[in-house]
Amino acid sequence: MNTQPQFSVGQNIEKLYQAICEEIYPKIKNQKKGVLSTVIYIILGADNSQAQEVCQYLKIKDYASLEDDLSISVDIIGLFISNPNNQKKWINDIIQPVKESVKTVRKNFGNNWEDTQMKLFQIVVIGCLIVGAVVCIKYLEKAKKEREVGDSRKNQPLDSSPPRPKVPVPVALCLVVPASVVENVRENHPIDVSDIEKLIDNSLYFLCTTPEDADATWKRLERTDEDITTLSEQREIYVRINIDNGEEMIGKKVPYILKRNLPSNGQGMVTQLACLKYLSVSGLENFNRI
Protein backbone atom coordinates (compact mmCIF):
# COMPACT_ATOMS: atom_id res chain seq x y z
CA MET A 1 0.00 0.00 0.00
CA ASN A 2 1.38 3.41 -0.99
CA THR A 3 1.59 5.73 2.02
CA GLN A 4 3.32 8.55 0.12
CA PRO A 5 1.61 11.86 1.10
CA GLN A 6 -0.16 13.72 -1.68
CA PHE A 7 1.85 16.89 -1.10
CA SER A 8 5.44 17.31 0.08
CA VAL A 9 6.31 19.28 3.21
CA GLY A 10 7.56 22.09 1.04
CA GLN A 11 4.33 22.28 -0.95
CA ASN A 12 2.23 22.35 2.21
CA ILE A 13 4.36 25.13 3.67
CA GLU A 14 3.97 27.06 0.41
CA LYS A 15 0.18 26.73 0.57
CA LEU A 16 0.14 27.72 4.23
CA TYR A 17 2.20 30.88 3.75
CA GLN A 18 0.21 31.85 0.67
CA ALA A 19 -3.02 31.58 2.63
CA ILE A 20 -1.57 33.63 5.50
CA CYS A 21 -0.45 36.33 3.06
CA GLU A 22 -3.89 36.56 1.45
CA GLU A 23 -5.43 36.91 4.93
CA ILE A 24 -2.99 39.47 6.34
CA TYR A 25 -2.08 41.56 3.28
CA PRO A 26 -5.21 43.81 3.37
CA LYS A 27 -4.31 44.74 6.96
CA ILE A 28 -0.75 45.86 6.19
CA LYS A 29 -0.85 47.05 2.57
CA ASN A 30 -0.75 50.73 3.52
CA GLN A 31 1.66 50.34 6.43
CA LYS A 32 5.12 51.87 6.08
CA LYS A 33 6.75 50.99 9.41
CA GLY A 34 6.70 48.08 11.84
CA VAL A 35 5.24 45.62 9.31
CA LEU A 36 7.02 42.51 10.65
CA SER A 37 6.02 43.41 14.21
CA THR A 38 2.39 43.84 13.08
CA VAL A 39 2.41 40.50 11.27
CA ILE A 40 3.60 38.72 14.41
CA TYR A 41 0.96 40.42 16.58
CA ILE A 42 -1.80 39.57 14.08
CA ILE A 43 -0.88 35.90 13.83
CA LEU A 44 -0.49 35.43 17.58
CA GLY A 45 -3.89 37.04 18.05
CA ALA A 46 -5.18 37.99 21.48
CA ASP A 47 -2.02 36.83 23.27
CA ASN A 48 -0.21 40.17 23.00
CA SER A 49 2.22 39.19 25.74
CA GLN A 50 3.55 36.33 23.63
CA ALA A 51 3.93 38.58 20.57
CA GLN A 52 5.68 41.21 22.70
CA GLU A 53 8.06 38.60 24.07
CA VAL A 54 8.96 37.38 20.57
CA CYS A 55 9.55 40.91 19.25
CA GLN A 56 11.63 41.94 22.25
CA TYR A 57 13.75 38.78 22.17
CA LEU A 58 14.47 39.14 18.43
CA LYS A 59 14.74 42.96 18.62
CA ILE A 60 11.94 43.48 16.10
CA LYS A 61 10.87 47.11 16.41
CA ASP A 62 7.33 48.41 15.90
CA TYR A 63 8.77 51.47 14.12
CA ALA A 64 11.18 49.60 11.83
CA SER A 65 11.22 50.48 8.13
CA LEU A 66 10.50 47.96 5.39
CA GLU A 67 14.22 47.75 4.68
CA ASP A 68 14.97 46.98 8.33
CA ASP A 69 12.35 44.24 8.37
CA LEU A 70 13.74 42.80 5.13
CA SER A 71 17.25 42.76 6.59
CA ILE A 72 15.94 40.57 9.40
CA SER A 73 14.42 38.32 6.74
CA VAL A 74 17.77 38.00 4.98
CA ASP A 75 19.45 37.12 8.28
CA ILE A 76 16.94 34.35 8.96
CA ILE A 77 17.17 32.88 5.47
CA GLY A 78 20.96 33.10 5.67
CA LEU A 79 20.85 31.13 8.91
CA PHE A 80 18.99 28.32 7.17
CA ILE A 81 21.34 28.25 4.18
CA SER A 82 24.50 28.28 6.30
CA ASN A 83 23.53 25.10 8.15
CA PRO A 84 26.49 22.81 7.27
CA ASN A 85 24.83 19.52 8.17
CA ASN A 86 21.50 19.65 6.36
CA GLN A 87 21.97 22.43 3.86
CA LYS A 88 20.19 20.66 1.02
CA LYS A 89 17.22 19.73 3.20
CA TRP A 90 16.76 23.34 4.37
CA ILE A 91 17.00 24.62 0.80
CA ASN A 92 14.53 22.05 -0.54
CA ASP A 93 11.99 22.21 2.29
CA ILE A 94 12.08 25.87 3.33
CA ILE A 95 13.90 28.23 0.97
CA GLN A 96 12.62 26.74 -2.26
CA PRO A 97 8.93 26.84 -1.14
CA VAL A 98 9.39 30.49 -0.22
CA LYS A 99 10.76 31.21 -3.68
CA GLU A 100 7.91 29.28 -5.27
CA SER A 101 5.39 31.20 -3.13
CA VAL A 102 6.80 34.46 -4.42
CA LYS A 103 6.45 33.20 -7.99
CA THR A 104 2.86 32.19 -7.29
CA VAL A 105 2.03 35.61 -5.88
CA ARG A 106 3.54 37.32 -8.91
CA LYS A 107 1.43 35.11 -11.16
CA ASN A 108 -1.78 35.79 -9.22
CA PHE A 109 -1.32 39.55 -9.06
CA GLY A 110 0.32 40.08 -12.44
CA ASN A 111 3.72 41.17 -13.63
CA ASN A 112 3.13 44.79 -12.55
CA TRP A 113 3.02 43.91 -8.88
CA GLU A 114 4.83 46.73 -7.10
CA ASP A 115 8.14 46.17 -5.39
CA THR A 116 6.68 47.34 -2.05
CA GLN A 117 4.01 44.64 -2.23
CA MET A 118 6.66 42.00 -2.86
CA LYS A 119 8.55 43.24 0.18
CA LEU A 120 5.40 42.95 2.27
CA PHE A 121 4.85 39.40 1.08
CA GLN A 122 8.41 38.41 1.97
CA ILE A 123 8.03 39.98 5.42
CA VAL A 124 4.79 38.04 5.98
CA VAL A 125 6.58 34.81 5.11
CA ILE A 126 9.38 35.58 7.56
CA GLY A 127 6.79 36.41 10.21
CA CYS A 128 5.31 32.97 9.62
CA LEU A 129 8.70 31.36 10.03
CA ILE A 130 9.25 33.18 13.31
CA VAL A 131 5.95 32.24 14.97
CA GLY A 132 5.81 28.74 13.55
CA ALA A 133 3.49 26.72 11.35
CA VAL A 134 1.22 25.53 14.18
CA VAL A 135 0.35 29.10 15.20
CA CYS A 136 -0.25 30.04 11.55
CA ILE A 137 -2.69 27.16 11.14
CA LYS A 138 -4.56 28.19 14.29
CA TYR A 139 -4.76 31.78 13.02
CA LEU A 140 -6.28 30.67 9.71
CA GLU A 141 -8.84 28.50 11.51
CA LYS A 142 -9.80 31.43 13.74
CA ALA A 143 -10.11 33.80 10.76
CA LYS A 144 -12.32 31.28 8.93
CA LYS A 145 -14.65 30.91 11.92
CA GLU A 146 -14.96 34.69 12.28
CA ARG A 147 -15.95 35.01 8.61
CA GLU A 148 -18.51 32.22 8.93
CA VAL A 149 -20.06 33.92 11.98
CA GLY A 150 -20.14 37.23 10.11
CA ASP A 151 -21.78 35.65 7.07
CA SER A 152 -24.42 33.90 9.19
CA ARG A 153 -25.31 37.21 10.84
CA LYS A 154 -25.65 38.91 7.46
CA ASN A 155 -28.00 36.17 6.26
CA GLN A 156 -30.29 36.40 9.28
CA PRO A 157 -33.69 38.04 8.64
CA LEU A 158 -33.77 41.68 9.65
CA ASP A 159 -36.59 41.02 12.10
CA SER A 160 -35.01 37.96 13.74
CA SER A 161 -34.02 39.83 16.89
CA PRO A 162 -36.65 39.84 19.64
CA PRO A 163 -38.67 43.06 19.83
CA ARG A 164 -37.71 45.45 22.55
CA PRO A 165 -40.25 45.68 25.36
CA LYS A 166 -42.38 48.79 25.16
CA VAL A 167 -41.65 51.31 27.89
CA PRO A 168 -44.84 52.64 29.52
CA VAL A 169 -45.34 56.37 28.95
CA PRO A 170 -47.17 58.20 31.76
CA VAL A 171 -49.76 60.82 30.76
CA ALA A 172 -52.07 63.26 32.50
CA LEU A 173 -55.77 63.30 31.57
CA CYS A 174 -57.16 66.71 32.49
CA LEU A 175 -60.95 67.16 32.54
CA VAL A 176 -63.42 69.90 33.42
CA VAL A 177 -66.73 68.31 34.42
CA PRO A 178 -69.95 69.33 36.25
CA ALA A 179 -69.87 68.87 40.01
CA SER A 180 -72.69 66.36 39.71
CA VAL A 181 -70.42 63.64 38.20
CA VAL A 182 -67.59 63.75 40.74
CA GLU A 183 -69.48 62.76 43.85
CA ASN A 184 -67.60 59.44 44.04
CA VAL A 185 -64.23 60.79 42.86
CA ARG A 186 -61.59 61.30 45.54
CA GLU A 187 -58.23 63.02 45.32
CA ASN A 188 -55.19 60.70 45.67
CA HIS A 189 -57.41 57.67 45.10
CA PRO A 190 -57.35 55.18 42.19
CA ILE A 191 -60.08 55.28 39.57
CA ASP A 192 -61.20 52.48 37.25
CA VAL A 193 -61.26 52.78 33.46
CA SER A 194 -65.06 52.57 33.40
CA ASP A 195 -65.30 55.60 35.73
CA ILE A 196 -62.75 57.48 33.61
CA GLU A 197 -64.93 56.88 30.55
CA LYS A 198 -67.92 58.28 32.44
CA LEU A 199 -66.00 61.45 33.26
CA ILE A 200 -64.91 61.84 29.62
CA ASP A 201 -68.52 61.44 28.45
CA ASN A 202 -69.60 64.26 30.80
CA SER A 203 -66.63 66.55 30.30
CA LEU A 204 -66.97 70.17 29.20
CA TYR A 205 -63.26 70.50 28.42
CA PHE A 206 -60.59 67.81 28.10
CA LEU A 207 -56.91 67.51 27.38
CA CYS A 208 -54.53 64.54 27.50
CA THR A 209 -50.94 65.68 27.75
CA THR A 210 -47.61 65.10 29.47
CA PRO A 211 -47.35 65.39 33.26
CA GLU A 212 -45.11 68.45 32.82
CA ASP A 213 -47.71 70.29 30.71
CA ALA A 214 -50.41 69.37 33.21
CA ASP A 215 -48.32 70.87 36.02
CA ALA A 216 -48.07 74.13 34.07
CA THR A 217 -51.83 74.11 33.42
CA TRP A 218 -52.57 73.67 37.12
CA LYS A 219 -50.69 76.87 37.92
CA ARG A 220 -52.73 78.91 35.40
CA LEU A 221 -56.16 77.74 36.56
CA GLU A 222 -58.30 80.11 38.60
CA ARG A 223 -59.38 77.88 41.49
CA THR A 224 -61.47 78.42 44.60
CA ASP A 225 -61.36 76.87 48.04
CA GLU A 226 -65.02 75.89 48.01
CA ASP A 227 -66.09 72.50 49.31
CA ILE A 228 -66.93 70.40 46.25
CA THR A 229 -69.61 68.42 48.08
CA THR A 230 -71.64 71.61 48.73
CA LEU A 231 -71.52 73.05 45.19
CA SER A 232 -74.42 73.25 42.80
CA GLU A 233 -74.49 70.48 40.23
CA GLN A 234 -73.52 72.78 37.36
CA ARG A 235 -70.36 74.24 38.85
CA GLU A 236 -67.20 73.24 36.99
CA ILE A 237 -64.71 70.89 38.60
CA TYR A 238 -61.17 70.30 37.38
CA VAL A 239 -60.00 66.68 37.59
CA ARG A 240 -56.52 65.42 36.78
CA ILE A 241 -55.98 61.68 36.39
CA ASN A 242 -52.48 60.23 35.95
CA ILE A 243 -52.34 57.14 33.73
CA ASP A 244 -49.14 55.07 33.65
CA ASN A 245 -49.47 53.70 30.12
CA GLY A 246 -51.47 56.14 28.01
CA GLU A 247 -49.12 57.18 25.23
CA GLU A 248 -51.78 56.62 22.56
CA MET A 249 -54.10 59.09 24.31
CA ILE A 250 -51.84 62.13 24.03
CA GLY A 251 -53.18 64.84 21.75
CA LYS A 252 -56.50 63.15 20.93
CA LYS A 253 -59.24 65.71 20.25
CA VAL A 254 -62.35 63.50 20.04
CA PRO A 255 -63.83 61.95 23.21
CA TYR A 256 -64.60 58.64 21.48
CA ILE A 257 -61.00 58.27 20.24
CA LEU A 258 -59.71 59.31 23.64
CA LYS A 259 -61.74 56.56 25.34
CA ARG A 260 -60.77 54.00 22.72
CA ASN A 261 -57.09 54.53 23.55
CA LEU A 262 -57.50 54.10 27.29
CA PRO A 263 -55.50 51.15 28.66
CA SER A 264 -57.76 48.08 28.40
CA ASN A 265 -57.09 47.13 31.98
CA GLY A 266 -55.67 48.78 35.04
CA GLN A 267 -56.41 52.03 36.79
CA GLY A 268 -55.62 55.71 36.88
CA MET A 269 -54.85 57.88 39.87
CA VAL A 270 -56.78 61.07 40.69
CA THR A 271 -54.03 63.52 41.63
CA GLN A 272 -55.84 66.87 41.49
CA LEU A 273 -59.45 67.85 42.19
CA ALA A 274 -60.56 71.48 42.49
CA CYS A 275 -63.43 73.85 41.91
CA LEU A 276 -62.88 76.45 39.18
CA LYS A 277 -63.83 80.08 39.54
CA TYR A 278 -67.25 80.71 38.06
CA LEU A 279 -67.12 81.25 34.25
CA SER A 280 -63.30 81.36 34.29
CA VAL A 281 -61.46 79.87 31.31
CA SER A 282 -57.96 80.79 32.48
CA GLY A 283 -55.60 77.88 31.82
CA LEU A 284 -58.06 76.15 29.50
CA GLU A 285 -56.82 77.76 26.29
CA ASN A 286 -55.30 74.53 24.95
CA PHE A 287 -58.17 72.26 26.02
CA ASN A 288 -60.64 70.66 23.65
CA ARG A 289 -64.09 72.08 24.26
CA ILE A 290 -67.14 69.87 23.87
C-alpha positions in Angstrom: 0.0 0.0 0.0 1.4 3.4 -1.0 1.6 5.7 2.0 3.3 8.6 0.1 1.6 11.9 1.1 -0.2 13.7 -1.7 1.9 16.9 -1.1 5.4 17.3 0.1 6.3 19.3 3.2 7.6 22.1 1.0 4.3 22.3 -1.0 2.2 22.3 2.2 4.4 25.1 3.7 4.0 27.1 0.4 0.2 26.7 0.6 0.1 27.7 4.2 2.2 30.9 3.8 0.2 31.8 0.7 -3.0 31.6 2.6 -1.6 33.6 5.5 -0.4 36.3 3.1 -3.9 36.6 1.5 -5.4 36.9 4.9 -3.0 39.5 6.3 -2.1 41.6 3.3 -5.2 43.8 3.4 -4.3 44.7 7.0 -0.7 45.9 6.2 -0.8 47.0 2.6 -0.8 50.7 3.5 1.7 50.3 6.4 5.1 51.9 6.1 6.8 51.0 9.4 6.7 48.1 11.8 5.2 45.6 9.3 7.0 42.5 10.6 6.0 43.4 14.2 2.4 43.8 13.1 2.4 40.5 11.3 3.6 38.7 14.4 1.0 40.4 16.6 -1.8 39.6 14.1 -0.9 35.9 13.8 -0.5 35.4 17.6 -3.9 37.0 18.1 -5.2 38.0 21.5 -2.0 36.8 23.3 -0.2 40.2 23.0 2.2 39.2 25.7 3.5 36.3 23.6 3.9 38.6 20.6 5.7 41.2 22.7 8.1 38.6 24.1 9.0 37.4 20.6 9.5 40.9 19.2 11.6 41.9 22.3 13.8 38.8 22.2 14.5 39.1 18.4 14.7 43.0 18.6 11.9 43.5 16.1 10.9 47.1 16.4 7.3 48.4 15.9 8.8 51.5 14.1 11.2 49.6 11.8 11.2 50.5 8.1 10.5 48.0 5.4 14.2 47.7 4.7 15.0 47.0 8.3 12.4 44.2 8.4 13.7 42.8 5.1 17.3 42.8 6.6 15.9 40.6 9.4 14.4 38.3 6.7 17.8 38.0 5.0 19.5 37.1 8.3 16.9 34.3 9.0 17.2 32.9 5.5 21.0 33.1 5.7 20.8 31.1 8.9 19.0 28.3 7.2 21.3 28.2 4.2 24.5 28.3 6.3 23.5 25.1 8.1 26.5 22.8 7.3 24.8 19.5 8.2 21.5 19.6 6.4 22.0 22.4 3.9 20.2 20.7 1.0 17.2 19.7 3.2 16.8 23.3 4.4 17.0 24.6 0.8 14.5 22.0 -0.5 12.0 22.2 2.3 12.1 25.9 3.3 13.9 28.2 1.0 12.6 26.7 -2.3 8.9 26.8 -1.1 9.4 30.5 -0.2 10.8 31.2 -3.7 7.9 29.3 -5.3 5.4 31.2 -3.1 6.8 34.5 -4.4 6.4 33.2 -8.0 2.9 32.2 -7.3 2.0 35.6 -5.9 3.5 37.3 -8.9 1.4 35.1 -11.2 -1.8 35.8 -9.2 -1.3 39.5 -9.1 0.3 40.1 -12.4 3.7 41.2 -13.6 3.1 44.8 -12.6 3.0 43.9 -8.9 4.8 46.7 -7.1 8.1 46.2 -5.4 6.7 47.3 -2.1 4.0 44.6 -2.2 6.7 42.0 -2.9 8.6 43.2 0.2 5.4 42.9 2.3 4.9 39.4 1.1 8.4 38.4 2.0 8.0 40.0 5.4 4.8 38.0 6.0 6.6 34.8 5.1 9.4 35.6 7.6 6.8 36.4 10.2 5.3 33.0 9.6 8.7 31.4 10.0 9.2 33.2 13.3 5.9 32.2 15.0 5.8 28.7 13.5 3.5 26.7 11.3 1.2 25.5 14.2 0.3 29.1 15.2 -0.2 30.0 11.6 -2.7 27.2 11.1 -4.6 28.2 14.3 -4.8 31.8 13.0 -6.3 30.7 9.7 -8.8 28.5 11.5 -9.8 31.4 13.7 -10.1 33.8 10.8 -12.3 31.3 8.9 -14.7 30.9 11.9 -15.0 34.7 12.3 -15.9 35.0 8.6 -18.5 32.2 8.9 -20.1 33.9 12.0 -20.1 37.2 10.1 -21.8 35.7 7.1 -24.4 33.9 9.2 -25.3 37.2 10.8 -25.7 38.9 7.5 -28.0 36.2 6.3 -30.3 36.4 9.3 -33.7 38.0 8.6 -33.8 41.7 9.7 -36.6 41.0 12.1 -35.0 38.0 13.7 -34.0 39.8 16.9 -36.6 39.8 19.6 -38.7 43.1 19.8 -37.7 45.5 22.6 -40.2 45.7 25.4 -42.4 48.8 25.2 -41.6 51.3 27.9 -44.8 52.6 29.5 -45.3 56.4 28.9 -47.2 58.2 31.8 -49.8 60.8 30.8 -52.1 63.3 32.5 -55.8 63.3 31.6 -57.2 66.7 32.5 -61.0 67.2 32.5 -63.4 69.9 33.4 -66.7 68.3 34.4 -69.9 69.3 36.2 -69.9 68.9 40.0 -72.7 66.4 39.7 -70.4 63.6 38.2 -67.6 63.7 40.7 -69.5 62.8 43.9 -67.6 59.4 44.0 -64.2 60.8 42.9 -61.6 61.3 45.5 -58.2 63.0 45.3 -55.2 60.7 45.7 -57.4 57.7 45.1 -57.3 55.2 42.2 -60.1 55.3 39.6 -61.2 52.5 37.2 -61.3 52.8 33.5 -65.1 52.6 33.4 -65.3 55.6 35.7 -62.7 57.5 33.6 -64.9 56.9 30.6 -67.9 58.3 32.4 -66.0 61.4 33.3 -64.9 61.8 29.6 -68.5 61.4 28.5 -69.6 64.3 30.8 -66.6 66.6 30.3 -67.0 70.2 29.2 -63.3 70.5 28.4 -60.6 67.8 28.1 -56.9 67.5 27.4 -54.5 64.5 27.5 -50.9 65.7 27.7 -47.6 65.1 29.5 -47.3 65.4 33.3 -45.1 68.4 32.8 -47.7 70.3 30.7 -50.4 69.4 33.2 -48.3 70.9 36.0 -48.1 74.1 34.1 -51.8 74.1 33.4 -52.6 73.7 37.1 -50.7 76.9 37.9 -52.7 78.9 35.4 -56.2 77.7 36.6 -58.3 80.1 38.6 -59.4 77.9 41.5 -61.5 78.4 44.6 -61.4 76.9 48.0 -65.0 75.9 48.0 -66.1 72.5 49.3 -66.9 70.4 46.3 -69.6 68.4 48.1 -71.6 71.6 48.7 -71.5 73.0 45.2 -74.4 73.2 42.8 -74.5 70.5 40.2 -73.5 72.8 37.4 -70.4 74.2 38.9 -67.2 73.2 37.0 -64.7 70.9 38.6 -61.2 70.3 37.4 -60.0 66.7 37.6 -56.5 65.4 36.8 -56.0 61.7 36.4 -52.5 60.2 36.0 -52.3 57.1 33.7 -49.1 55.1 33.6 -49.5 53.7 30.1 -51.5 56.1 28.0 -49.1 57.2 25.2 -51.8 56.6 22.6 -54.1 59.1 24.3 -51.8 62.1 24.0 -53.2 64.8 21.7 -56.5 63.1 20.9 -59.2 65.7 20.2 -62.3 63.5 20.0 -63.8 61.9 23.2 -64.6 58.6 21.5 -61.0 58.3 20.2 -59.7 59.3 23.6 -61.7 56.6 25.3 -60.8 54.0 22.7 -57.1 54.5 23.6 -57.5 54.1 27.3 -55.5 51.1 28.7 -57.8 48.1 28.4 -57.1 47.1 32.0 -55.7 48.8 35.0 -56.4 52.0 36.8 -55.6 55.7 36.9 -54.8 57.9 39.9 -56.8 61.1 40.7 -54.0 63.5 41.6 -55.8 66.9 41.5 -59.4 67.8 42.2 -60.6 71.5 42.5 -63.4 73.8 41.9 -62.9 76.4 39.2 -63.8 80.1 39.5 -67.3 80.7 38.1 -67.1 81.2 34.3 -63.3 81.4 34.3 -61.5 79.9 31.3 -58.0 80.8 32.5 -55.6 77.9 31.8 -58.1 76.2 29.5 -56.8 77.8 26.3 -55.3 74.5 24.9 -58.2 72.3 26.0 -60.6 70.7 23.7 -64.1 72.1 24.3 -67.1 69.9 23.9 
